[in-house]
Structure formats: C-alpha cells, structure tokens
Amino acid sequence: MRLKFNATVAAIVTALLLGAVVAPAMAALSPQTVALQLGDSAGTGYYAAYGQGIDLLPTSLSTIERPGDVFAFEAYVTDSDGVQKWLPLQDFESITLEDTNTVQPFGFRLGYEGTVSLTDFSTAALTFPAQIRCEYKPVDPATGKSASTTPDKTYSETETVNVVKNGVTKVTIATSGTIKHAGTVFKLHVSPNCGVGTIKVTVSKSGSPTRTYNVTTDQDGYATSTLKLGTRNGTYKVTAKFLGNLFGAASKTAVKFVHANR
C-alpha cells in the first residue's frame, strides 16, 4: 500500500534513506551495482499496515544474475550489546539463485516476519521505520562459488519500511462453554489485526469487587483466557479495551453482560 504524503513528510522519508554503496565483489570480478526494490518502486520508502505482504526484489544492474549468485538481506538495528549495526534478516539469509536471470521477489508479511540474528545468538523482531538493504554475492567464474568470504562487498541502496498505523480498532467479546463464577472462558479479538498487544478486561457487579485483567493477543489479534467473575450469582458487566501498540490505536471500550448462576 503506497500512500501519498505532503512534501514535508516526503522530505523526512528521503532523509532516512542512505545512498548506494558499490564495491568490488571480488578482486577477480568486475565491480557490480545492485538495486533493491520494495513493492512497486525503489528508493522512496515503503508504507504498509500490519500483516500486509511486502515484496523484496533485488536486481543486479551491471550483470546478468547466474545460478549460484547469492542475495543476502540485512536490517540496520540495535544489537543486544546496544550497538547499531547491519545484521542479517533471518527470514531471508543467503538466497541462492537456481536459474540464470530469474530473480523472483521474496515476500514477507509486516509484523509476522522480519527478525534479525543478534550477536548473542538470540533474535529480535524488526522495529519501525526499518532500514533494509541487500548484499549481492556473484559467483566467481574461477571457483564456481559465490563471493561470500570477500572483504569487499556490494550493497544495494537502503530502503525504509514504515508502518501505517490502524487509526480505529475494535474489540469483540465472546464466551465459550458454561459461565461460572470461578472461571469463564472469554474469547477476545482485535480488528483490524494489530498483532501482539494487550487488552484490558474488567469484570464488575454491584456488591462485588471489580476485577481487572491484562490479556495478551497473539499475532493474529486473538486471545482466549479463563477469567474469574466473582463469588455471587447474577449478571456481571465485562468490558474490554485494546490498549494500542505500534500497529494500531487504542480501541473504544467494548461491553458484554454475562449471567452466572453456578
């Protein structure tokens, strides 16, 4: 989803982008130039909502890609040591071409995929705006292997992926099974999907203490939790509010009344 923005925002996005870095892949190879396209354009930044598919399309501008050539994607992140650096995108490490001049787009869903391998062997999800580039490792005709060990590397320009935040969200509340004082199963859903986040649930009834729960949604915006209502028979008021996250604004409060007699 590519959106139109005013000149001020466009200038800010442009300032985030880094220039192309071109270096010889190997001493025995001619210098290469590689470009990285996201979606339907290159070099202008990309805007997407949570769950939207983004195509990464690397292209060599100076040679025909051959079997064995490798494109490796990286993201500029803060490492586990607190140092900012380029690290491999775990989802797309070392993609090796199988046919001549047939580079296919490699897609990932924003928020679902896009992790980096940290230097302490752990992983972390991308933060946004995310800066992504690819390294081109052409095959060395002399050895038949890609230039993966050369100190001279060929990188594309940097592309910036920005999040389009859902401005309006809604929570739905449903129960499953028998409604009981000691534990009733609630099924909650945030729409549009904003991924992992927190829903604040309150349970109240006249003459009973109000109970508050924080329930975490999964990456599809769903949560199932068994919540204690109270100790008395009668009708309980259950409210649920999505607290918001990077991908979606906080919701209005949803209300459901449930009657417990056991």
C-alpha positions, 0 to 999 in steps of 0.5 A: 500500500503506497500512500501519498504524503505532503512534501514535508513528510516526503522530505523526512522519508528521503532523509532516512534513506542512505545512498548506494554503496558499490564495491568490488565483489571480488578482486577477480570480478568486475565491480557490480551495482545492485538495486533493491526494490520494495513493492512497486518502486525503489528508493522512496520508502515503503508504507504498509499496515500490519500483516500486509505482504511486502515484496523484496526484489533485488536486481543486479544492474551491471550483470546478468544474475547466474545460478549460484549468485547469492542475495543476502538481506540485512536490517540496520538495528540495535544489537543486544550489546546496544550497538547499531549495526547491519545484521542479517534478516533471518527470514531471508539469509543467503538466497541462492539463485537456481536459474540464470536471470530469474530473480523472483521477489521474496515476500514477507508479511509486516509484523509476522516476519522480519527478525534479525540474528543478534550477536548473542545468538538470540533474535529480535523482531524488526522495529519501525521505520526499518532500514533494509538493504541487500548484499549481492554475492556473484559467483566467481567464474574461477571457483564456481562459488559465490563471493561470500568470504570477500572483504569487499562487498556490494550493497544495494541502496537502503530502503525504509519500511514504515508502518501505517498505523490502524487509526480505529480498532475494535474489540469483540467479546465472546464466551465459550462453554458454561459461565461460572463464577470461578472461571469463564472462558472469554474469547477476545479479538482485535480488528483490524489485526494489530498483532501482539498487544494487550487488552484490558478486561474488567469484570464488575457487579454491584456488591462485588469487587471489580476485577481487572485483567491484562490479556495478551493477543497473539499475532493474529489479534486473538486471545482466549483466557479463563477469567474469574467473575466473582463469588455471587450469582447474577449478571456481571458487566465485562468490558474490554479495551485494546490498549494500542501498540505500534500497529494500531490505536487504542480501541473504544471500550467494548461491553458484554453482560454475562449471567452466572448462576453456578 
